Amino acid sequence: MAIANLWAEALGNLGIATSVQRQFLSGIAGELPPDQCLPEVWVTHPEQQEQAREVLYHLQHVPQRRWTCGCGELVEGGFEQCWSCLAPMPV
């Protein structure tokens, strides 16, 4: 449920009106099939659907980096700061 709300908020920040449907159904999984209890993000205006799909694609495919900090630590993933010495990633 949390990821659906984060996606809806990210889309809303870009001016894409959304709503989160079925966000409170997780408690009845078992009474209903589990796949029918998953939250869904609905785009309010159909003309914004393609833009929303593109935004969500980029949110799900964040580039992963690998760089060596000046202190010698190897930093992997989406981190832009060294976990050891807190130095920012070089440009």
C-alpha positions as CSV (number, residue, x, y, z in Angstrom):
1,M,0.0,0.0,0.0
2,A,2.8,2.4,0.8
3,I,4.3,2.2,-2.7
4,A,1.0,3.0,-4.3
5,N,0.6,6.1,-2.1
6,L,4.2,7.2,-3.0
7,W,3.6,6.7,-6.7
8,A,0.3,8.7,-6.5
9,E,2.0,11.5,-4.6
10,A,4.9,11.6,-7.2
11,L,2.4,11.8,-10.0
12,G,0.4,14.5,-8.2
13,N,3.6,16.5,-7.7
14,L,3.9,16.5,-11.5
15,G,0.3,17.7,-12.0
16,I,-1.2,14.2,-12.8
17,A,-4.4,13.8,-10.8
18,T,-4.7,10.3,-9.3
19,S,-6.5,8.3,-6.7
20,V,-5.5,5.1,-4.9
21,Q,-8.1,2.4,-5.0
22,R,-8.4,-0.7,-2.8
23,Q,-5.8,0.6,-0.4
24,F,-7.5,-0.8,2.7
25,L,-8.4,-4.3,1.4
26,S,-5.2,-6.1,2.5
27,G,-6.9,-7.1,5.8
28,I,-9.4,-9.3,4.0
29,A,-6.9,-11.1,1.8
30,G,-8.0,-14.7,2.1
31,E,-11.6,-13.8,2.1
32,L,-11.1,-12.4,-1.4
33,P,-8.3,-13.6,-3.8
34,P,-5.1,-11.8,-2.9
35,D,-4.7,-10.3,-6.4
36,Q,-8.0,-8.5,-5.9
37,C,-6.8,-6.9,-2.6
38,L,-3.8,-5.1,-4.0
39,P,-3.9,-1.3,-4.2
40,E,-4.1,0.4,-7.6
41,V,-3.2,3.9,-8.7
42,W,-5.9,5.3,-11.0
43,V,-5.2,8.3,-13.2
44,T,-8.1,10.7,-13.1
45,H,-7.8,12.2,-16.6
46,P,-7.3,9.6,-19.4
47,E,-5.2,12.0,-21.5
48,Q,-2.5,11.9,-18.8
49,Q,-2.3,8.1,-18.7
50,E,0.7,7.8,-21.1
51,Q,2.6,10.5,-19.1
52,A,1.8,8.7,-15.9
53,R,3.1,5.4,-17.3
54,E,6.3,7.0,-18.4
55,V,6.9,8.6,-15.0
56,L,6.2,5.3,-13.2
57,Y,8.5,3.5,-15.5
58,H,11.4,5.8,-14.6
59,L,10.5,5.5,-10.9
60,Q,10.9,1.8,-11.2
61,H,14.1,1.8,-13.2
62,V,16.4,4.2,-11.3
63,P,19.9,4.0,-12.7
64,Q,22.3,2.2,-10.4
65,R,25.8,3.6,-10.0
66,R,29.1,2.3,-8.8
67,W,31.8,4.7,-7.8
68,T,34.9,4.7,-5.6
69,C,35.0,7.5,-3.0
70,G,38.2,9.5,-2.3
71,C,38.5,7.6,1.0
72,G,38.7,4.3,-0.9
73,E,35.2,2.9,-0.3
74,L,33.3,1.4,-3.1
75,V,29.7,2.9,-3.2
76,E,27.1,0.9,-5.2
77,G,23.4,1.5,-6.0
78,G,21.6,4.8,-6.1
79,F,23.7,6.4,-3.4
80,E,25.1,9.8,-4.0
81,Q,27.0,10.0,-0.8
82,C,29.7,7.8,0.7
83,W,28.4,5.7,3.6
84,S,31.8,5.8,5.3
85,C,33.0,9.4,5.2
86,L,29.8,11.1,4.0
87,A,31.6,12.7,1.0
88,P,29.3,13.5,-2.0
89,M,29.6,11.6,-5.2
90,P,32.0,13.3,-7.6
91,V,30.5,14.9,-10.6
